[in-house]
């Protein structure tokens, strides 16, 4: 079963999620409904529904994320109809569920979406984007787009461009349409958009994405403190100039230099004092730090005991990295200290 259809039927017992809520466990995620629930009323489902008692994807995600608070959980790729409010609420409350959603739009035109049999309109999709960003303000959203679908007009193409401008996706996978056999389009439609038109439209959506992702990352990422899961050495790392590559909660790649770093057991008390004494140094809600913070950590000139313990990073560690530069959807930064999900939250 995939994310779209997950339904684990439980017989003869109440679901753990319902029990937790009745006992006042503090979980804010809504109890699983006995009926299938779409993202909003503008989405429909053309496949067989799985109604009745049982665990759905939000329950599975809750169970997996409960295994360890230090286990970063990421999932992909549901159909946009499968982001009901209980799932979004769970993501908002669990620090170890990544603030990244892949929401394939395919087109920004309601008429093209109708021909694709996607089961939603442009308006329903944009309403969902608004709901997601309201509940999870720091979320990153990626998407898929197909240009040159059967019968696509210039006006419909411009609607896709405007959708990309409106949403400003953090990542996008963009392709020119190629008809596949044994599909509804192959049986009922004609692949009538010329190849050169498809390529020109593809180039246009790629240009819009690249321009907007650069602007968005400069606005949203530069200056932020991000918790990065170290994946390994960067491609251009050398013995003389070792650099790490890792992923943020938002699934953005970050490259930063190796070194010896403070540990969160000493950093967090220091940050607490900073928060109480000066809002100019660290904005906790926005996770934006002034350059002074990095200079203190790097040089050890702040007069604290901060750098008495130094640690080296290795693959699988979490590091707090201050983002200093954005190049498209790749970020560069300075690592400040070794951390954890719980400690960073």
N, C-alpha and C positions, 0 to 999 in steps of 0.2 A: 504494500500500500504506500502511496505517496502522500505528501502533505495535503493535497486536494481532497483525497478520499479517506483519510485515516479515520477509522471508527472501530474501536476495540470493544466488542460487546461484552459486558460484564453481567453474568447471570447470578441471581440470588444474593446479591450484596449491594449495599449502597456504595457509591463511588467515594473514594477518599476525598476528593475535592469538596463534595457536599458536606462530608463529615467535618472537615477542617473549618468550613465557614460556620457551621452550626455551633461548633465548640469555641468560636471566637479566637481562631488561631492568628488573626491579623492579616490573612491573605486578602488582597484587594481584588484579585481576579475573580470574575463572576463564576458561579457554578455552571458546569456544563449543561447546556440545554438538551432536552430529549429530541428536539427537532434541529435539523441542519440549519445553520445561520450563515448568511452571506455577509460581505463587508458592509454593504448598505443596501437600501431598497432598489438602487439602480442596477444591481447585478442579478443575473439569473443563472441557472444551472441547467444545461442541456443533458446532463448525464443522470443516471439513476441515483436518487437521493438515499442516504442512509439515515433514516429516522429511528427513533427509539432510544432506549437506555444504552449507556456505554460511554467509554472514554473517547474523546476526540483529540485533535492535534494539540490543543492548548494543554490538555491533561498530560499528554506525552512530554511536551516541552517543560511543563512544571516538574515532572518526575525526573527528567534528565538533569535539569538545572539544579535540582535538590541533591544530586549525588555529591557535589563538592562546591563550596562557594568560590573555589579557585579554578574551577573548570569553565573555560570560556565556551559558550554554546552559540553556534551560528547555524542557520538553516537556509536552504534554498531549494527550489524556486516555486513557490505557490503561484497558482493563477490569482490575479488580483481580486477575484471574488472571495478568496479564502483568508481574509484578514478581519474576522469578526471582532467586536469590541473586547471580549474576554481575552483574546490573544494579545491585542495591543496593550491592554491593562497589565497583563503578566509581564510583558517585555519592559514596561515602564517601571515595574516594581523590583525586578531582579537585575542587580548590577552585572551578573555574569551571563546574561542573555544579551548578545551583541546588538547595539543600536544601528543595525544595518538591515535593510529590507530590499530584496530584489523583486520588483513589481513590473513585470513585462507589459508594457502598454501596446506594443506592436504598431500602433498608429494613433495620431491625435485627431483623426477625423471620425465622427460618429457614423457616417455613411460607409466608410471603409471598414470600420469595426463590425458593422452590421453584415457586410458581405463576407467578412472573415468568420462570422458566427462566434464572436468573442463573448457575447452575452452581457455587454455593458456599453454605455455611451461615453463620449469624452467628458461630459458633465459628471457622470457617476465616478469616473476615474479621478478627476480633479477634486471631487468632494472627498474621496478616500485619502488622497494626498494631504488635504487639509486636516482631516481627522488624525492622521498619523503624526503630522508635525505638531499638532496641538497636544497630543498625549505624550509624544516622545520628542521634545524640542531639539535634542542633539542627534537626531537620526540622520543617517545617510541613506539615500535612495538611489538604486540603480535600476536600469530598465533595458528592454530589448525593443528595437525598431526595425521594421521592414519597409523599404521604400519600393515603389513601383508595383504594388499589388494589382491584381486584375482590375482594369477599368479606372485606376487612380488618375484623377484629374489634377491640374495645376493648383486649383483651389484646395482640394483635399490635401495635397502635399504641403501647401502653405499652412494648413491647420496643424499638421504635424510639427512644422517648424515653430509655430506659435506655442504649441504645447510644451516643447522643449525649452523655449524661452521662459514660459511661465513657471515651470517646475524647477528648472536648473538642477538636473540630475547630477549626482556625484560620480556616476559611472554609467556608461551605456555601451551596448553591443549592437552594432548597426550593420544591416545587410541589405543588398538588393534582392528583390523577390526572385525566387527560382521555383517553378512549379514542381511539385512532387506527385508521383502517381498514387492512386487509390485514396485521394483526398476529395473533399467536397468541391474544392476549386477545380481540380482536374476533371471531375465528372460534369460540372455545370457551368464553368467559366472559361474564358479565353485569356491566355497570357498575352495581352495586347499592348503592353507598354514597351516601346522600343528599348533595346539594350542601352543605347547611348543616353536616353532620357533617364533610365533607371540609374545609370552611373552618375549623371549630373545631379540628380536629386540626392543620391547617397552622399556625394561630396558635400552638398549643401547642409545636410543634417549633421555630418561629421564636423564641419566647420562651426556650426552653431553650438554643438556640444563642446568642442575644444575651447571655444571662446568663453563660454559660460562656466565651464568647470574651473578654468584659470581664475576668473573673477570671483567665483564662489569660494575657492580655496584661499585666495588672498584675503577675503573678508571673514571667512568662518574659521580657518585653521591657523593662520600665521599669528603667533603669540600665545596660542593655546598650549596648555599642558595636556598631553595625551598619554594614556597608558598603552604601551606598545608591547606586544608579545614578540619576543626575539625569535626569528625563524632561522637565522643563520647568517653567515657572512654575506655582504653585498657582492654583486657581480664584479665590481671594480676594486674590491678589497685587495690589499697587498700586505706582505709581511711588514713593510715599513710604515704603511698607513692603513691599519686594519679598520674596517667599517662594518657595521651591522645593518641588517635589513629585517624589518618586522612589520606587523600589521596593527593598526589601531582598532579599537572597538568598532569603528565605522568601516572597517575593511580597507583602509587606505594604507598604501605602502609608505614606510618611513625609513630613510637611510640616515645613520648617525655614526659618529666616530666612537671607537672603542676607548676605554680608559678605566680608571678605578673610581668608584662612585660611592656616595653615601648610602646608607640603608634606611628604610622607612622607620625603624624603631627610634632612630635619632632625629630624623627629619620631621616626623609628624608633630612632636611636641614643639619644635621650633616654629613650624607653620602655624600652630595654634596661637603662639605668642604674636606672630606677625599679624594674624587676622584680628586680634584684639587691639593691636597698637596702630596699625596703618593699613587702610584700605587701598593705598596707592601701590603696594607691593604685590598683593595677590588678591584677585577677585575670585573667591571660592565658587560662587554660583556659576560664573562664566568660565572658570578654570583658565584665566588669563593671568600671566605673570609678567612683571616688568623685567627688563634686562638686568636690573640689580640683583634679582634672585639668582639668576644663573651665574653671574660674576662671583657672588658670595660662595656659592657651592663649588665653583671651579677653582677659585683661588684660596679658599679657606681664610678669607680676611675679615670675617664678620664677628670674630671674637667669641664664637660659640664653640661648643664641643662637637659641632656637627660632623666634622671629618675625622674624628678619632678612629672610627671603624670604616675601612674601605673594602669594597667588594668588586669583583670582576663579574662581568655578565657572561652567560653561556646560553646556548640554545634552549628555549623553553622558559627562560626567565621573563618576568615583567619589568619593564623600565619606564619611569616617567620621563617623557621627552618633551622639551619645549620646541614647538615648531617654529622654524625661522625662515623657511622658504618654501614656496609651492611652484612646482614645475608640472603643469597639467594636473594629472591626478596622482603624481608622485610627490611626496613631501620630504623635506630635509629638516634636521633638527639637532639639538644638543641634549644628550642624556643627562639627567640631573641626579636621579637616585634609583636604586633597585627597589621595587615595590611589590605589591600584590593587589588583587582585585578588591579585597576587603579593606586594605589599608588605603587605597586610593579613593575609594568611595567615601 
